[in-house]
């Protein structure tokens, strides 16, 4: 399975299955697809001489940092330290030291962690998938004082998840299977802190839907004094199971069942416990509410005895911050955040003012603003300017500054600001005015430095070390000059950011990429790349990797390629913009997408509305279906990858957050699901799905296929055996997918200006 697909399958009226020959993409396009998806030519890697590298980590409260670099001579990798006051480079762990005596082979690791005192190094290697989507591996710990390596886990050392050093560096907590363990690395003594873990009882590791929608995998935390561990337990009994069928890897099909709560179905029961790190019975915190109809998406410690947690109700429109006494289990509410639509989870607990106030973000006044909250619920505004705080970068408690990313006047870009933690004064932009693009920052613990990464739509990322607040570059950490030149050659400067009318007085952002030999006197076919849901935005001036390269390759065939972000996408335009789609995902977005395309063509006569295609992945696949079915006279060709044709089939946390419960919003679920409008299909539609997709189930497209067959609608269909949502598993798969998409577009959407 490499470069081409000899047939796709087309269903006619439910009784005829036939193969349809398709022309190959042009030789030039096929060559470019091979370069993009079947090589490392456009991969991002470290260069930049001795300063190049990866894996930057702060040390010494931000007075120094470490990176992983190739040695000046020889082979392998070494971990080096840079002193920020002097610039001195020091090798902390040489390439030779990264070879344990037990193996005689260098450790190839993707992650490394320092103990608080910098005397121990922990690395994870031989990472592989376990459970349904977790990655486990071997964990090695180096004592820098003795040079000795210790492999954690004993006889089960290859199956460790989320190894975490204790605050004093003497022990490591980790998950093995579905139980929580602590190991004294010096003696090798291993203690199981939980023993009731099964396929249905998960200790310290989250269930599927928490992992996907709350980005919560590791569900345990050491107390600051290292005496206790707080953890979540998930009871998956009574959660309906989904079945994945593997037809290819055995004489008979292999069956995998796993708990997956769809919208309106039973969730796992979740509870919060605290256990002594030396072993004892778990004390369960008295968290209020039905454990199957609340969520606990974040936990941490707010002191040696007190646990802090966020608790969402099932509808996710109320977020309560609770404080739990680990010795008594008593719980009391610190404050409550509410919204008529939904509230967002705060991803980290940051205490300021000597631990007296909690930093919090909320949309309670119409913008995503930063606040501080006292333990008795007193709320004070920090970011006072009208505009969204996109994300919090750091709180410099010593200097009393809040660093955050925002872009109040330019929503497609991202810049660093700072403001006083007490809310006084005006916000100050630190990102230079002459530096457009998407900027991200990892600020040092002392607030004086930051790892700064910037990219643009047509420029891959560069990371440097900057001094704050001057934003002066101290040195380049990672740059990609060869990649930058290749991207400049392929993508160039031919993408225009636009604002277009989406109806009802709403302007939405978009971009249009033109062919290399563009002639404004001609009309060109247009391919719309779509997403349109609350989980992501397409129209941002940042590097999107292979997707951008793919679109540039299509443009060079003689196409316009465009994208629009309708209302409801997570752009920094205020609460009303983002929450406008509550209860009707897919409905308003479909209208605005079609209106935006027509507006673009009205303003730019070189857009040929008689030759229009749309394609998207996941929610973008759902939107592709919606546009093909709801606006069939506008969109003639569609490619829907891994779509959700029926919203009732997707997971509880995501779908209920934006749509409510199915039993309370039956009309919204019906009207937003493209399967209910399939009779509108007139054009050419290609459906693509991986049969091993544990996220957006193949079941949805199977139902859509049945519906199209019932309606007598012709379409094309490709399944990828055992591939998950990204359809990347297996040699040559990505190239195969994008070759299929390209050839379908080229066959059914004539290219070139007219």
Secondary structure, DSSP 8 states (H G I E B T S, - for coil): --S--S-EEEEETTTEEEEE------HHHHHHHHHHHSSSTT-----SGGG--EEEEEEGGGTEEEEEE--SSSSS-EEEEEETTT--EEEEE-TTTTB-TTT-SB--EEEEEE-TTS-EEEEEEEEEEETTTEEEEEEEEEETTTTEEEETTGGGTTSEEEEEE-TTSSEEEEEETTEEEEEETTTTEEEES-----SSEEESB--HHHHHHS---B-EEE-TTSSEEEEEEEE-TT--EEEEEE-SSSSS-EEEEEE--BTTS---EEEEEEEETT----EE----S-TTSEEEEEEEESSSSEEEEEEEETTS-EEEEEEEETTT--EEEEEEEE-SS-----S--EEETTTTEEEEEE-TTSS-EEEEEETT--EEES--SSS-EEEEEEEETTTTEEEEEE-TT-TTSBEEEEEETTS-S--EE-S-TT--SEEEEEE-TTSSEEEEEEEETTEEEEEEEEETTTTEEEEEEE--HHHHHHHHHHTTT-EEEEEEE-STT-EEEEEEE--TT--TTS-EEEEEE---STT--S--SS--THHHHHHHHHHTTTEEEEEEE-TTS--SS-HHHHHTTTT-TTHHHHHHHHHHHHHHHHH-TTEEEEEEEEEEETHHHHHHHHHHHH-TTT--EEEEES--S-GGGSBHHHHHHHH--TTT-HHHHHHH-GGGGGGG--SEEEEEEETT-SSS-HHHHHHHHHHHHHHT---EEEEETT--TT---STTHHHHHHHHHHHHHHHHS--S--
